[in-house]
Amino acid sequence: MPSDLIHEYMRIDHLPHIWCAGCGNGTIMRDVAVALDELITDPEFALTRDQVVIVSGIGCSSRAAGYMDFNSIHTTHGRAIAFATGIKLANPRLEVIVLTGDGDASAIGGNHLIHAARRNIGLTVICFDNLIYGMTGGQYSPVTPHGDKATTAPYGNVDRPFDVAKLAEGAGASYTARGDIYHVRETIDIIKQGIKHKGFSLIDVYSTCPTYYGRKNKKGEAVDMLKWQKENLIPVSKYYTLSEQAKEGKLVIGPLHHSNYPEYSAEYAKIIEACKEAKKGK
Ligand SMILES: Cc1ncc(C[n+]2csc(CCOP(=O)(O)OP(=O)(O)O)c2C)c(N)n1
């Protein structure tokens, strides 16, 4: 991150951070800061810093909410979306951004995720997807690929993984996208689109956890994991030009799904108005 952005948007007194060398979380946090900076300095969007609320749960990734100098709240494991829902309904003018891990969002917080998506409430949820529980030492999560190893799956994970973006789309999210830590510009752009989008946005960003996921699964050093992303996560503009054979084993990144279903807090405001009118009539 350019040093002026660090001084502008980071709580320097909360550093040093807890992340291991080679962890992708810092890159995603930087992408969020750049996306917010570009929206704050865009006169057309006119986002103010006071409007931004960053909410997180518990996990390595969730620490980002504490490092970023916005209105922020570091909540309990799996409950970030529940807190964020309350904040958005209390003041729909706020841009409420949830920073969450794949375990926080799709295991203990899975029910909150699907119901926030179903309601299409105007939150932007950014899932730092490192394919594992980082903070607690490498247990498998609902996105750990089948057959991969974890401290709780020493002979290989027998579960089938969620695709978090598809899960959110299936539940009703009106904007979904996938990014990673290699394709920085593409990832900043989808974060911006997610924030600009009025309904529920889910952005699944592939991170790297060389310490637990990488080491257990012989993925090499952090740089090898980044190289894997470069070669296997393909921007949408290129992905659809590939032959079926070339697409095998590759994942598409960029915007995945977009619809204009009504946003929940705006619909709720109409009910409040209808109640007021009904009371007046009594
Ligand atoms: C109610 C509750 N259950 C379990 C925990 C322990 N715990 C803390 S973080 C975490 C998993 C974190 O994994 P993830 O959400 O994927 O984030 P990461 O650390 O990988 O960024 C767990 C199980 C807790 N703090 N609270």
The ligand as an SDF file (V2000), in Angstrom:
LIG
                    3D

 26 27  0  0  0  0  0  0  0  0999 V2000
  -18.1770  -19.1240   19.1590 C   0  0  0  0  0  0  0  0  0  0  0  0
  -16.7390  -19.3740   18.7950 C   0  0  0  0  0  0  0  0  0  0  0  0
  -16.3960  -20.5700   18.2930 N   0  0  0  0  0  0  0  0  0  0  0  0
  -15.1160  -20.8070   17.9520 C   0  0  0  0  0  0  0  0  0  0  0  0
  -14.1630  -19.8390   18.1210 C   0  0  0  0  0  0  0  0  0  0  0  0
  -12.7350  -20.1250   17.7700 C   0  0  0  0  0  0  0  0  0  0  0  0
  -12.3300  -19.5650   16.4930 N   0  0  0  0  0  0  0  0  0  0  0  0
  -11.7780  -18.3440   16.4230 C   0  0  0  0  0  0  0  0  0  0  0  0
  -11.3560  -17.9370   14.8630 S   0  0  0  0  0  0  0  0  0  0  0  0
  -11.9430  -19.4120   14.2670 C   0  0  0  0  0  0  0  0  0  0  0  0
  -11.8300  -19.7950   12.8070 C   0  0  0  0  0  0  0  0  0  0  0  0
  -11.2790  -18.7470   11.9410 C   0  0  0  0  0  0  0  0  0  0  0  0
  -11.2750  -19.1770   10.5980 O   0  0  0  0  0  0  0  0  0  0  0  0
  -11.7590  -18.2390    9.4490 P   0  0  0  0  0  0  0  0  0  0  0  0
  -13.0510  -17.6200    9.7540 O   0  0  0  0  0  0  0  0  0  0  0  0
  -11.6760  -18.9990    8.1760 O   0  0  0  0  0  0  0  0  0  0  0  0
  -10.6970  -17.0400    9.4830 O   0  0  0  0  0  0  0  0  0  0  0  0
   -9.0990  -17.0300    9.2940 P   0  0  0  0  0  0  0  0  0  0  0  0
   -8.5200  -17.1080   10.6700 O   0  0  0  0  0  0  0  0  0  0  0  0
   -8.7020  -18.1760    8.4250 O   0  0  0  0  0  0  0  0  0  0  0  0
   -8.8580  -15.7100    8.6430 O   0  0  0  0  0  0  0  0  0  0  0  0
  -12.4510  -20.1930   15.2880 C   0  0  0  0  0  0  0  0  0  0  0  0
  -13.0270  -21.5500   15.1010 C   0  0  0  0  0  0  0  0  0  0  0  0
  -14.5640  -18.5900   18.6370 C   0  0  0  0  0  0  0  0  0  0  0  0
  -13.7020  -17.5680   18.7680 N   0  0  0  0  0  0  0  0  0  0  0  0
  -15.8520  -18.3870   18.9470 N   0  0  0  0  0  0  0  0  0  0  0  0
  1  2  1  0
  2  3  1  0
  2 26  2  0
  3  4  2  0
  4  5  1  0
  5  6  1  0
  5 24  2  0
  6  7  1  0
  7  8  2  0
  7 22  1  0
  8  9  1  0
  9 10  1  0
 10 11  1  0
 10 22  2  0
 11 12  1  0
 12 13  1  0
 13 14  1  0
 14 15  2  0
 14 16  1  0
 14 17  1  0
 17 18  1  0
 18 19  2  0
 18 20  1  0
 18 21  1  0
 22 23  1  0
 24 25  1  0
 24 26  1  0
M  CHG  1   7   1
M  END
$$$$
